Amino acid sequence: MLVLPMSKKPVKTATSKLTTKYQATIPEPVRKVLHLGSGDVIAFDIEDDGIHIRKARPTDLLFAKALEGTMSEWESVADEESYRDL
């Protein structure tokens, strides 16, 4: 007999479909939990066990701004074509 462990908390799942531009709408239950509003920035924490989405903190925005000027060497049309499907 196979016995599967039961989670102590019920898992809630929300889904969203990607557009051709790889954009997705954040479902309402997720927006409520993260206290997201129009214009808010979200952060994607990429870890070994998955990706976690959260509302970006001021330090996230400062870090991204600091990197902004260092990435210009990869802004060519050829780079965009090469990396578009990754």
Secondary structure, DSSP 8 states (H G I E B T S, - for coil): -------SS----------TTS-----HHHHHHHT--TT--EEEEEETTEEEEEE--HHHHHHHHHHHTT-GGG-SHHHHHHHTT-
